[in-house]
Amino acid sequence: MKTNSLSSVIFSTFTVVFIIFSSPFCNALGSGTTLAVVDSTGTVCGVVSAEKTQNIVCYRHGKIISAVPEVSFSSISGGKNYFCGIRSGNYSILCWDTVSSNTTFEKRRLYNNGTVLYENLAVGDSHVCATVVGVGTVSCWRIDNGFILPPGYDQFSSITSGFGFSCGILKKNGSGSVRCFGNVNESSIAEKIEKEFLNISMVSLVAGESHVCGLNSKGFLVCKGSNNFGQINVPNQAIPLEYSDLALGSEHSCAIRRSNGSVVCWGGKDLFNVNVTKSVSFETIVSGSNFICGLTTNNFSVICWGPGWFDNGGSVFELPLPPILPGICVQSSCGECGIYPQSQFLCSGFGNICKPQPCWPQIYEVPAPPMIQPSPNLGMPVSRSKTLTKELLVFAIVGSIGVVAGFCTLVYCLWNGVCFGKKKVHNSVQPTITRGGSFNCGTFSNHSMLSRSSTIKRQSSRIMKRQRSGTSSTKHPDRSEDFALAELVAATNNFSLGNKIGAGSYGVVYKGKLADGREVAIKRGETSTKMKVFQEKESAFESELAFLSRLHHKHLVRLVGFCDEKDERLLVYEFMKNGALYDHLHDKNNVDKHSSLLNSWKMRIKIALDASRGIEYLHNYAVPSIIHRDIKSSNILIDADWTARVSDFGLSMMSPDSDHDYQPMKAAGTVGYIDPEYYGLNVLTAKSDVYGLGVVLLELLTGKRAIFKNDENGGTPVSIVDFAVPIIMKGELMKILDQRVEKPEMNETEAVELVAYTAMHCVHLEGKDRPTISDIVANLERAFTLCDSSSHGSISSATISIGSD
């Protein structure tokens, strides 16, 4: 008896661990969430995360289409030809037709009423249903005369829609009973499914074309309905709550395993179980009739696969969408199951993402299972002996925690290079400085450099490489392509000078056009065989791979792929049509007032805001956080839509942990932008990036380079900081503003002054006196808003956000 009791403790302990670290969200062909597909057109839409406006952005056959860029939505759901969304606030439902146009969507308002609010949006093949917030009664739209609604007294906790029918879980007495309804000519489907769920208490429910699956009150997966292709033949379940999120199509069903986030599918002639997805962790999945899309845990990117997927020949394909919300942002405390990690950031301060139900242990209590063999990894004997004591269990748990902690420490050490010495990387765009540090982790040697390089190289190769067939790595399918050198030679016309567009942290950058027509920027490392140059090239190459392989943000330049062949190290990025900010500000050809779109204060402030948001992501939301170390105007690139993105991670480092504010590090960076505290004391913090951004802000304001020659001083090089800060402090900003930009109007004057005072604080000599990147973003957002407002008044340096760490 004591043995069984202890077994139950072991089982419960590890089940709780799985529940705590999993975050399922039930979605299907017709259930509302933050990711949706439109079946007939292969359109995939999501609610964008970490933005002030939680707008909907869609992908369709190589094109990105925004639904309503200026409007926030809480949830969306897709059907056969269109998708719908509930606006934040739950008072309005909009739908978009995806069939009528290839370049845009036709929008129609389905419902708008501030007194009756709706939730639980569920789009079927053609009908749309939702429940009244707090009440649970159902309303449906776009239904024909044969569509029979449930009685008005039925109240649902959730609903889901298939082809011609909908099903829901009744609130009444918490019974979990299933009620289905729909068209008369399809009533046999709804009636069949409802009868098969009779006397089964359900806690979640999702629909496919003609079948429904969900978790019952004991945590086991149950499927009912059509089974022509084995779509309701649920895999054997060893434990309750083994599966979480579901996605059902026409002939298949898929679920996410709670233990590791991988997807398992059944039915559909086994065409949906793709090997490459088995080691990928997903937050949520959705399904069309014969394809699946999932939101990855790694960076909230979307990948799609299945025999009916329209792009990439049916293989796994990453969509070029921005990060998507992993769940619906709600205005609640999420008391029952808790709050999803980083909710405030993901929802941009407008609500929380709640961990989904069912959660442990409120929904049900797991009966004591048969004795489970403890894993040898826990340091426990594999035995059914009754002599196993509580003390041994405690020892095993503590020991396992120690092993995990030790492993994490080793990984951190290898990643940061703290165990092997420090690296030095040159930048060839502008003069770059490196300086020996007074702090040393150990003796530096060529052996340690090469050892660390090869260690990181092995890691990044596993992260980045894709098979030649075009499918993703089995471990990280959402990563970039492994190009052959011959492909990149052809793309750049043998790296001709005519294709050269600049230089990066370790080599020359060329414009290229791949065989499939994509325009890219290809960074090629120096081909010198000297050991020093080779080591620096290797270090920068591995650094960019290591960081960009896990970063995904609309204000960071995306890595398309790489080439590691013989002595060649090449990185392939998405092509930024409008080049570098540096060229717009300082290129001699840009002398006419109207020669650049950047010659307006509003646009310059927008560029600054875009860049600051990219840096904020690195500092506050990348895990672990990252210090760029080389923020400058030539590393801020501008895409075809005039959105600024931070680039070049050849010098980037992971931030020190929270217990150590400062990280001794050999100084590296670019003259004019490098943090004087970092240069003088070899102390690297996130405030070093803040200093570089402050210099960029001064460039945007004055139009002058970070280091320029002032004719009044006989051509002596002058720092823009030494030039501009004293004038800003005297309140004479207008004297030094870039003359290529029209004199700011009243509201723009406030905005420009706010940017100037922010820049002045950014370039303080001591990091503790500089604002955090979040403060800077807040100030620039306010400045950008002022450009469109009619308010006026003075702004002093005392009224801006300058909070420090």
Secondary structure, DSSP 8 states (H G I E B T S, - for coil): -HHHHHHHHHHHHHHHHHHHH-------TT--BSEEEETTTTEEEEEBSSSSS--EEEEETTEEEES-TT--EEEEEE-SSEEEEEETTSSEEEEEESSS-SS--EEEEEEE-SSS-EEEEEE-SS-EEEEETTT--EEEES--TTEE---TT--EEEEEE-SSEEEEEE-GGG---EEEEEEGGGHHHHHHHHHHTTT--BS--EE-SSEEEEEBTTS-EEEEE--TTSTT-----SSTT-EEEEEE-SSEEEEEETTT--EEEEEGGG-S--GGGTT--EEEEEE-SS-EEEEETTTS-EEEESTT-SSGGGS-EE-----B-SS-EESS--TTT-B-TTHHHHTTTS-EEB--SS-TTTS------S-----GGGT--S---TT--HHHHHHHHHHHHHHHHHHHHHHHHHHHTTTT-------SSS-EEEE--S--SS---HHHHHHHHHHHHHHHHHHH---TTS---SS-TTS-EE--HHHHHHHTTTT-GGGEEEE-SSEEEEEEE-TTS-EEEEEEE-----HHHHHHHHHHHHHHHHHHTT---TTB--EEEEEEETTEEEEEEE--TT-BHHHHHH-TTTTSTTS-TT-SHHHHHHHHHHHHHHHHIIIIISSS-EE-S---GGGEEE-TTS-EEE---TT-EE---TT-S-EE--EEEETTTS-HHHHHH-EE-THHHHHHHHHHHHHHHH---SEEEEGGGTTEEEEHHHHHHHHHHTT-GGGTS-TTS----HHHHHHHHHHHHHHHHHT-SSGGGS--HHHHHHHHHHHHHHTT--------GGGS-----
